[in-house]
Amino acid sequence: MKMAKFLTMDDLDFKGKVVILRVDFNSPIDPTTKKILDDSRIRSHGSTIMELSKRGARVVILAHQGRPGDPDYSSLENHTDVLGKIIKRTVRYVDDIYGDKAKNAIKALEPGEILILKNVRDDPEETKTKTPEEHAKSELVQNLAPLADIFVNDAFAAAHRGHASIIGFTTVLPTAAGRVMEKELKALEKVTTARERPCIYILGGAKAEDSAAITEYVLSKETADSVLTGGVIGHLFLFAKGYDIGEPNKKYLEEKGFNQLVPKIQDLFKRFDGKIVLPEDLAVEVDRKRVEISLSELPTAYPIYDVGSKTIKKYASMIMEAKAIVVNGPMGVYENREFLKGTKEIFKAIADSEAFSVAGGGHTVGALDELGLQDKISYVSTGGGALMEYLTGKTLPGVEALEKAKRA
């Protein structure tokens, strides 16, 4: 059996122990009312929190919401109410991070009780990028670690940040991955080591730099057999291949600064000929209606909003043959019903396939949720930036700290 690189919650006894649990509750909120608009991240951590509570831990939760000065910045009071409703338990909140109020609240906890501390980003030291050893000397860790027995990191979505609450406790407390972190890393390892082939990556949406980097990494490391493109990524790759996609679409790429990626993408075509799959037809908006055109009909004077039926059929066929699939980004402007077809049909093909599938990215998850397909994907990642960095082979400080803690 392969040895795990980090400890999990199965490796530790939590009964009566004070557990500092780092989660990622960062959610879309109404900037005026501070009402949480999507509680999916809070919900995802519910299983970890409930398990700790049922196992008799005194649970102290650290989390963040936005950054000071940003519209989505807020306290965690609403998050506390939402979590309580999700897990159907009393969850206490204290408006303090590591002062006397927080310390007294922690000391007063009984086994099974749950406490959320103030938004950790109120601490000016939190977001400084330092080593775990340096962060261990921060006021946050120096004040809270003596009150705790165990640190559990469940915040995969923040694992790409070398912040105090992510890595600072790992050098001074026994450390394990929470259930969300554990599932994320196991699912991603399965697709990035891809023993079952073919493995395909489906890259859509508009995060061009990330998609170019992922394409280069997975094809150079031979962890993927093909990369299928759609959305703005598809337009950019078509343009780099030499297709004239029309003035409105070229202008969009230029305004977003994506043209600077063209030389890199052209180099990818030279290095990985035949492994980068482009749309074969497209859907444009004419008088607010969907009109499909072939590549031979380019350039177009209309904005491209989706892939066409021929592309959908080809991609679906490749999906049905795949053994492992990673999807990041929709195929078009799925929010417009006229241009939902590409995203709907391709995501449905993934859901219906027998492949192990991983989906990530805010718009990807949003589209899956709207289509009612989330439960049919093998694993839906909570990560955004962390997922992108993982898929491009970058070291995530939060994960590295977990692994180092086990070796210590």
N, C-alpha and C positions, 0 to 999 in steps of 0.2 A: 504494500500500500504506500502511495506517495505521502511523504511527510508534509503537513501543512506548514506554510511559511510564517504563520502567525497564530497566536492563541485565539480560540473562540470562546463563547459563553459556556460551551460544554466543558471547558477545562478548569473552571473556577467554581468555588463554593461562595454563594452570595448571602447566605442566611445571616441576618443581623449586621451585615456589612454596609458601610456607607460607600455608595458607588457614584462616582462622578461620571455622568453619561453625556457625551457630546453628540448632539443630533444636528440635523440641518432642517430647521423649520422655516427657512427663508421662502416666503410665499408671495404670489401676486396679491397686492392689497390696493384698496381704494385710497388714493393719496389724501382725500379729504376726510372721509369717515374712519380710515384705517381698518375698515372691515376686510377680512380675509376673503378673497374672491375664489381661491382654489386651495382646498385643504389637503390635497393629495400627498404632499411631502410629510405633513403632520401625521396623516393616516398611515403612511408607510412605516413610520417609526413606532406605531402603536404596539406591534407584536413584541418588539424588543423591550419596550417600557413595561408592558403587561407581564412578560416573562420574568423580568427582574423583580417586579412587585410581588408576583406569586411565589417567587423563590425566596422571599423574605428580605430583599435588599431595601435599604433606605436610599431612595433614588433622588439624586441631585442633578438636575438637567441644566446644561449649558447650551445656548443656542444664540443665533443672531437673526436680525431682520433688517436688511438694507444696510446703509452706511449713514452716519450722522451727516445731515445736510441734504440727503437724497429724498425724493418724494415718497419712496417706499420704506423709509426708516420709521420705526415705531418701537414701542415697548412690546413686551411679550404677554401682556395681560389678555389680549384677545386670543392669542395662541393657547394660553392656559385654559380658557373657557372651551375652546374648540377641542383640545385634547381630552378634557374631562368628559365631554359629550361622546367622543369617539370611543374611549375605553370604558366609559360608564363607571368612572371612579372619581373621587374627590382629588383634585390636583391643586396644590397651593402655589401661590406666586409671592415673591418678595422683591420689592423694588430696590435691590442692592446686589452687587456682584460678589465682593469679598470683604465688605465692612462688617461691623458688629451685627447689623440686622440680618445679614446673610448667614453669618457664623452661628448666631443664636437659633435661627430657623433650622439650620442643619443639625445642630445639637439636639433640637427638640423632636426630630423625626423618629417615628416608631417604625419597626420592620413593616415593609409593604407600602409605606407612605411615599408620596411623590411631591417633589418641590421643584419649581422652575425659578431660576435666578434671573436677574435683570439682563437685558440685551448685552451680550458680552462685548459687543463693539462700542459700548460706552467707555470701555477701558482703552485709553490711548495706546497702550502697549500691545494690545491684541493683534493688530494687523501688521505689525512690524515683522519682516521676514528675517528669521533668525534660526539657528540650529536648535534642536531639542534641548541641548545642554544650556544654551543661552536663555531660552524661554523658561527653563526650570528655575531660573533665578528671578523671574518676573514676580510682581506683587500678586498676580492672580494665583500662580502656582504656590508661591511661598505661603499664602494665606489659606488656601483651600486644601492643599495636599495633606497637611497634618491632621485634618479632620476626616480624611477619607482613607479607605482601605484598598479600593480598586478603581481603575480608570477604564471605561469602555468607550471606544470610538465607533459610533454608528453613522458618522457623517461622511459618506463617500462623496457626496456632491460638493463638499468643501475640502476634500482630501488633497486637492492641488494647491492648497494654501499652506504655507509654512507658518501658520498663526499660533499664538500662545495656547489657546484652548484646544487646538488640534494635536500639537506635538509636545507641548511643554510638560504634561503629566507623565509621559511615557518613560522618562528616565528615573522617576521617583516613586512610581506606583506600579504594582502588577497590572498589566495592560492586555486587553482582549478586544477583538472586533465584535461589534454588535451584529444582530441578525441581518440588517440591511447591508452593512459593509461586507459581511461574509458572503451573502448571496450575490452581491454585485461582483466581487472579485472572482468568485467561482464561475459565475456565468461568463464574465469577460475572458477569463483564462481559457475557458472551453472553446470560445470562438477564435481567440487570438493564437491558440496552439493548433486548432483545427486539424485534428487527426482524421476526422471523417470528411471526405471530399466528394463533390466540389463545395467550396466555401465561397460565397459571394457577398460583396458589400454593395448596398444600394444607397447612393448618396444624392440627396435632393436638397431642397431649401435654398438658402442664400448665403451660407457661411463658406465662402469660396476658399479662403486661405486654409481653413481647417480641412476642407474636403481635398484640396490639392495635397496637403501634407499627409492625410490618411491614405490617399491613393498611392503616393510614393512609398510610404512605409509598408503597407500590407502587401504590395506587389514586389517590392525589393526583398522583403523578408519571406516571401512566398507563403504567407499565411492566408492569402486569398487567391482564388483562381481568376476571378473577374470582378471588376468594379462597374456597376450599372449607374448611369447618371440621369438625373432629372431635375426639374425645377430650374432655378437660376444657374445652378451648377451645370446642368445640361446645356444651357444656352452658352455659357462661358467656354465649355469644352468644345462645342460645335464651332464657336468663333475661333478658338485656338487651332482647330483642325482646318480652318480655311473657309468655312461657310459664312456667307454674308447674311446675317440674321435680321437685317433691316435696321433703319435708323432709330426707331424708338427703343429697340432692344440693345443696340450698341451704345446708345446714349445712357441707358440705365447702367450698363457695365462700367462705362467711363465715370459716371457720377459716383458710383460706389468705390471707385479706385481698383476695380478688378482687372483692368487691362494690364496692370503691372505683373499679373500672374501668368499672362499668356506665354512668355518665353519658357517658364518652368513647365507649364502644361504641354507645350510643344515638345519639350525634352522627354516628358513622360510618355508621349506617343511613340517617340523613337525607341525608348528603352523597353516599353511594354506593349509592343504592337499586337493588337488583337485582344488584349486583356481589358482594355478600357472600352466599354460599350456605350455608344451614343444613341440618343433618340433617333428613330427612323422617320417619324412624322411628329407634327406639333399641332396644338390647338391655339388659335388666336381669337381675339375678341373683335367682332365686327358688328357694329350697332347693338352692343350689349349681348350678342349671341355667340355661341361657340361655333367656330368654323375650323375644320381640320385641314391641314395642308401637308404635302410631302416636302422633303428636303429639296427636291428639284424645283419647287415653286418659290424657293427663297431667292432674293430677299423679300420680306414682307413689310408692308407699311403699317402693320397692326402689332400691338403688343402680344407677345407669346405668354400664355397663362397656364399651359398644361402640355403634357405629352399626348400624342394621338393614339388611335385604336391599334394601329400596327405595332407601335412600340409596346403598348400594354400587353398585346398578345405575345410578343417576343420575350418580354421580361417575365411574364407569368410562366412561360414554358421553362425558362431557366430556373425560376424559383421552384418549380415542381421537381426539378432534377437535383436541386441543391440538398446538401446534408447539414449545412450551417449557413446562417444568414445574419448579417448585421445591417440594420436600416437606420439611417439618420437623415431626416428631412423629407418633407412631402414632395410629390411630383409636380405640384403646381399650386395655384392660388385656390386651395381647397375650400377656403371660406366663402368663395363665390360658387353657388350651386352649379352654375354652367361649367365650372372647371374643377369639379370634385372628382370627376370620372377617373382620371389617372391615379390619383392617390387612393381612391376607394378600391379600384379593381386590383391594383398592385398590392396594397396592404391586405386585402382579402385573400389574395393568392398566398401571401406569407402566412396568414392565419390558418389557411387550409392545408398548407404543406406539412410534411412530416419532419421537416428540418428543425434543428435546434435554432431558435431565433432570438435575437437580442435587438431591442428597439430603444433609441434614446434621443434626447433633444426635446425642447419644449414644444415646438410645433408638431413634431412626430407624435409625442404622447397626446397632445391635444386632438390631433386628427384621429388617432386610435380610439380615444375616449368618445369622440363625437360619433364614430362609426360603430361603437360597441364591440370593438375587437381586442381591447386590452387583455382580457382573460384568455385569449387564444394565442397570444405571443408567449414564448417560453419564458422570457424575462424582459421586463420593461425597466430600464435604468432610471434612477432618480437624478443622475448626474447630468450636468450641462458641460461646463468647462472642464470638469474633472474627467468626464467621459472622453471628450475630444483629446485631452492630453494623454490619457491612457492608450487610446487607439493609435496615437502617433508615436508610441514607445517612450514617452517622457516619464521620468520618475515623479511619482506623486509623494510629496513630503509626508502626508498623513499615512500612506501605506508603508513607506520606507520606515517610518517611526514604529509602526506596528511590528514589522518584521525584525527590526533591531531590538525591540523590547523583548521578543521571544528569545533571541540569541543571548541577551544579557544574563 
